[in-house]
Amino acid sequence: MTFTLVDGLGWVGSLCVVIAYGLNSYQKIRSDSLIFYTMNLVGGIFLIIYSNYKGAYANTFINVVWVIIAVPAMLRVIFRSKTT
Protein backbone atom coordinates (compact mmCIF):
# COMPACT_ATOMS: atom_id res chain seq x y z
CA MET A 1 0.00 0.00 0.00
CA THR A 2 1.36 3.41 -0.99
CA PHE A 3 0.95 6.45 1.25
CA THR A 4 0.13 9.45 -0.94
CA LEU A 5 -0.18 13.19 -0.43
CA VAL A 6 -3.96 12.77 -0.44
CA ASP A 7 -3.68 10.16 2.33
CA GLY A 8 -1.58 12.63 4.32
CA LEU A 9 -4.20 15.34 3.85
CA GLY A 10 -6.86 12.94 5.07
CA TRP A 11 -4.91 12.16 8.22
CA VAL A 12 -4.08 15.79 8.92
CA GLY A 13 -7.72 16.76 8.34
CA SER A 14 -8.92 14.05 10.70
CA LEU A 15 -6.43 15.11 13.36
CA CYS A 16 -7.42 18.77 13.05
CA VAL A 17 -11.11 18.01 13.59
CA VAL A 18 -10.53 15.54 16.43
CA ILE A 19 -8.00 17.75 18.22
CA ALA A 20 -10.31 20.78 17.95
CA TYR A 21 -13.15 18.74 19.42
CA GLY A 22 -10.96 17.35 22.19
CA LEU A 23 -9.51 20.73 23.14
CA ASN A 24 -13.00 22.19 23.25
CA SER A 25 -14.37 19.28 25.26
CA TYR A 26 -11.72 19.82 27.93
CA GLN A 27 -12.21 23.62 27.86
CA LYS A 28 -8.72 24.30 26.50
CA ILE A 29 -10.20 26.32 23.63
CA ARG A 30 -13.63 27.87 23.29
CA SER A 31 -16.12 26.71 20.69
CA ASP A 32 -16.43 30.31 19.48
CA SER A 33 -12.67 30.90 19.14
CA LEU A 34 -10.87 31.55 15.89
CA ILE A 35 -8.51 28.61 16.49
CA PHE A 36 -11.44 26.22 16.90
CA TYR A 37 -13.04 27.39 13.66
CA THR A 38 -9.71 27.42 11.82
CA MET A 39 -8.92 23.85 12.84
CA ASN A 40 -12.39 22.73 11.75
CA LEU A 41 -12.15 24.63 8.46
CA VAL A 42 -8.71 23.23 7.58
CA GLY A 43 -9.73 19.75 8.71
CA GLY A 44 -12.94 19.92 6.69
CA ILE A 45 -11.17 21.11 3.53
CA PHE A 46 -8.53 18.38 3.79
CA LEU A 47 -11.21 15.76 4.39
CA ILE A 48 -13.17 17.02 1.36
CA ILE A 49 -10.09 16.52 -0.80
CA TYR A 50 -9.44 13.08 0.65
CA SER A 51 -13.00 11.75 0.56
CA ASN A 52 -13.67 13.11 -2.92
CA TYR A 53 -10.48 11.49 -4.20
CA LYS A 54 -11.52 8.19 -2.62
CA GLY A 55 -15.04 8.49 -4.06
CA ALA A 56 -16.65 8.62 -0.61
CA TYR A 57 -19.24 11.18 -1.62
CA ALA A 58 -21.38 10.94 1.51
CA ASN A 59 -18.29 11.86 3.52
CA THR A 60 -17.49 14.63 1.03
CA PHE A 61 -20.99 16.02 1.51
CA ILE A 62 -20.78 16.14 5.31
CA ASN A 63 -17.41 17.88 5.14
CA VAL A 64 -18.72 20.44 2.65
CA VAL A 65 -21.48 21.21 5.15
CA TRP A 66 -18.85 21.35 7.93
CA VAL A 67 -16.89 23.97 5.94
CA ILE A 68 -20.03 25.95 5.07
CA ILE A 69 -20.79 26.19 8.79
CA ALA A 70 -17.21 27.10 9.73
CA VAL A 71 -16.69 29.96 7.26
CA PRO A 72 -19.45 32.34 8.41
CA ALA A 73 -18.70 31.47 12.04
CA MET A 74 -15.05 32.40 11.49
CA LEU A 75 -16.02 35.64 9.79
CA ARG A 76 -18.28 36.50 12.73
CA VAL A 77 -15.38 36.01 15.16
CA ILE A 78 -12.98 38.01 12.98
CA PHE A 79 -15.35 40.95 12.55
CA ARG A 80 -16.36 40.84 16.23
CA SER A 81 -12.72 41.09 17.28
CA LYS A 82 -12.11 44.06 14.95
CA THR A 83 -14.97 46.03 16.50
CA THR A 84 -13.79 45.53 20.08
N, C-alpha and C positions, 0 to 999 in steps of 0.2 A: 504494500500500500504506500502510495506517495503522498507526502504532506505538501500541499500547495499553498500559495499565497491566500487563496480563497478560504482554505481550511483555517489558516492563521487568523484571518479576519473573523471567521465564525467563532473561534475560541475567544478572541479578544472582545468581540461583541457580547458573547455570553458572560464573560467575566465582568465586563462593565455593568451590565444590567444586574447581575447577582450581587456584586460588591455594593452598588448603589442601594439596592434593597436591604442588604445586610447592615450597612452603615446607618441607614435610616431607621431600621428596626431597633437598633441599639442606641438610638438618639445621638449618633456621632455626627450626622448631618441632618439638616431639616428637609422635609419633603418639598418645601417651597424655596430651596436654595438653588443658586445657579449651578453649583457643582452636581447636585442631584439630577437636575434636568440635562446638563451637559453629558453626564455619564449615560443617562438613558437615551439621549439623542444619538450619541456616537455608537452605543451598543445596538440600538435599533437599526441604524444605517448599515453597520457591518453585518448584522443578521439578515437584513434585506438582501444584501449582495450575496451572502452565503446561501440562504435558502432559495433564492431565485436561481442561482447557479446549479443547485442540486435538484431543482424542479419541485421543491416543496412549497407549492403555491399557497396552501393554507397558512403556513408559517410566514411566508412573505406578506400575506395580507395582514396578519396580526401585527407584524412589525411596522408595516406602513401606517397602520392606525396608531401604534405606539409613538411613531415619529410625528404624526399629525397632532397628537396630543401634546408632545413635548415642545414643539416649536412655539406655539402661542404662549404656553406657560413660561418658557424662557424669555420671550419678548416682554411679557408682563413683569417679570423680575428685573430685567435690564432697565426698562423704562421707569419702574418704581424706584430703583436705586439712583437713577439720574435726577429724579425730582426731589429726593431727600438729601 
